[in-house]
Amino acid sequence: MTSFGSPPPNTTSPSSSPPMTKKLKPNPESNYTCSTAPAATAFPSSCGTLGRHLARRLAQIGVRDVFSVPGDFNLTLLDHLIAEPELNLVGCCNELNAGYAADGYARANGVGACVVTFTVGGLSVLNAIAGAYSENLPVICVVGGPNSNDYGTNRILHHTIGLPDFSQELQCFQTVTCAQAVVNNLEDAHELIDTAISTALKESKPVYISISCNLPGIPHPTFAREPVPYFLAPKLSNQLGLEAAVEATAEFLNKAVKPVLVAGPKLRVAKAQKAFVELADACGYPIAVMPSAKGLVPEHHPHFIGTYWGAVSTSYCGEIVESADAYVFVGPIFNDYSSVGYSLLIKKEKSVIVQPKRVTIGDGPSLGWVFMADFLTALAKKLKNNNTAYENYRRIFVPPGIALKRENNEPLRVNILFKYIQELLGGDTAVIAETGDSWFNCQKLRLPENCGFEFQMQYGSIGWSVGATLGYAQAAKDKRVIACIGDGSFQVTAQDISTMIRCGQRSIIFLINNGGYTIEVEIHDGPYNVIKNWNYTGLVNAIHNGEGKCWTAKVCTEEQLAEAISTATGAHKDSLCFIEVVVHKDDTSKELLEWGSRVSSANSRPPNPQ
């Protein structure tokens, strides 16, 4: 058995990125109306200001909503964003949620943006930006910075740690963004802003842009004309390397008796989802997804067999993958969580690992500058159709059992809750799963065609889902978001329920109240995992305060749950619906029990001998 570790970090620097060819067109939707900021006077194009240039750039790349928290260093910049007719400013309750919202927005829209103030705002949003970096999401994080005249002086400013050095915020962002721009001079502002934004799009990572508070409204010749749309150059594979990789892989796989195909989360950053389906159609192999790739591959595909997650895989999927004599992992991340405490029964010599820019075949060749989509498309033409492993799956598969019959007024069970959630899903819905037992229960949901699915597995920051639900719903107005959030996570970021109501969103939030941090309990229990119970529906009603459309319910039995869902999809289908589901503190999925014990074992390994 070989344990897989995390792949090496991406070492590509902005300066080494290939030149740019893909023309970016604005999203056709515009003029969202949830901003409550007072209308600002439009700035005529003849002004040619930095603020207008940034606003136009964001609109050009497809951003329609910018998530923000005002502060004295960014107020003038916010005026210019409001003045842009194609942008809508969404004011959030705190910077962390603004960052999480930009993350969720980028998942649905392809790119997101947030604007905060210097240091106190920047360091608050930092955690969300780190999460976006881990998930390969292009988020433009703009910070209103100090007056340009204060740089290089001995002055001490507010919103700092009391030193005349203003670089603390920049230093923090350098490790969680792919490019940084500190704009305190109009002469090079155009270049710095455009380079940062284009780098975010090329690298599919967040960027940091700090803009001095006195610069957004000053006319400058470099901004005199409408920004020319970006033209991102295509990333072309090394043709010889591509041919060698395809030939070696085809030879390797065509010798195999029962090969399988497994999708990983980097399919998204490589923009190779269509090419993956082409390969799946051509080869006949069973296809599985790693947990963090759920939603990236169509689950209605005839050869889809479920989630491969080692010992906690969906039924019969793990057995088929681990018994294969060859497996193709496309865009995987093998970390301690996805490998269930490094316990995957996967052997390197049997594997083909396809990363966004590299292909490694077993213990043999590793070829770089071979792009994933190019490789998958070319490989599809070279593989023999082989459905042996899929036929094995069909022979051993037994449909999931039926939950035990409940007694009258028996307390609601989690498996019953997710049976009802499954029935809610359609092509016009999207699921957002919070860190915790929802990870495991949501993996078992079968996603209909075009149903979205998002969760944050690599970073796993509890509370992420509240802001992400806000951002995703704002971007995907054609879908109703169904969010599954634990009580502990909700307590971290609950405030932006307010913003969802103000924006007129109609998500359904299932608040799973089991009295604590259940995922932590299964890794290592202690009194710190028990939290103070809140009156969750009362809190949301107080936030609602009679303004906007919001409906709440608290359910403890299956009958109450069925009635609440009927109301949420009927009389209140156009409202934000918040359903508190009270369950027993020990009511968890069997997968969490298994996963928690294995991760606990990995965490508690003694130090290696010195």
Disulfide bonds with the S-S distance in Angstrom:
Cys34-Cys503 2.36
